[in-house]
Every structure is written in structure tokens, then in C-alpha cells.
């Protein structure tokens, strides 16, 4: 298993978020979920709409798009 380095610099996290928000909203949402929940990407991708207590249309759309790929 590969070791993953944590991103501890808040400025670097902010730059990544801004880049993703401008270029790919779905990846932005996945990134924000990952850094705020600590879930692995494999766990985030397994989420279903019914797993989410509060969801918005953009998030649901992104999850559905990811499952089509």
C-alpha cells in the first residue's frame, strides 16, 4: 500500500480548492468532502444519495456523473 502525504498547509489547500472550483466542480466537491470528513476516495465514491443527510442538486449531479464513467 502506498503512503499518502497529508497536506497541512492551509494556503496550499485553499489554492487547490480554488483551482478545482474554477475547473471541475465535481472534483472540488470530492476534495472538500475528503478533507472535511477524512473519508477515503473509495468510500466517497461508494456513497449513494440516500446516504447523505443534507444534499444539494449539484452534489447529487456530480455523484451520478461519476457513476456513469
N, C-alpha and C positions, 0 to 999 in steps of 0.2 A: 504494500500500500504506500502511496506517495504521501509525503508530509506536506501540508499546506501552511504557508506563512500567513499569519494574521496581518491585516492592515490596521495599524494602530494610529497612524497619523490622520487626525480628523480633517485636515486640509486636503489630503490625498483622497479621502473618502468623499468629500464634497465635490472635488473635481471629477471623480468617476461618476457620481450621481448626476452632475450637470451634463456631462458628455452623453450618458445613456438617456437622460430625459430628452435631450435635443435630437438624438439619433435613433433611438429604439425604445419606445415606451414599455414594451413587454419586458425587455431585458432590464430596464430601470426598475420595474415593479419586482421582478425576481431578485435583483440585487438588494433592494431595500428590504424585502421580506427576509432575505438571508442574513443581512447584518443586524436586523432588529429582532429576529426570532432565534437565530442560531441554528435553524434547520439546515440540513444538507440539501444541495440542489436536487438530489434524487428524491428526497422526501417532499420538497416543494412541488416537483413535477407530478407527484402522485396525488396531490390534493385534488379534491373534487369541489364543485361549487357548494355542495351540501356540507362540506367540512368547514366552510367559512361562516363565522357568526355574522360578520358585517362585510358585505361585498358591494362593489360598485360595478357598473356596466363595463368600464374599461378593464378592470381586473378579470372579470368573467370572460370577456372577449379574448384577452391575452391567453388565458389558460386554455380556452377552446382552440385557439390558433396553434398553440404549442402541441396539443394532442393530434392535430391534423398532420403535422410534419412527420 
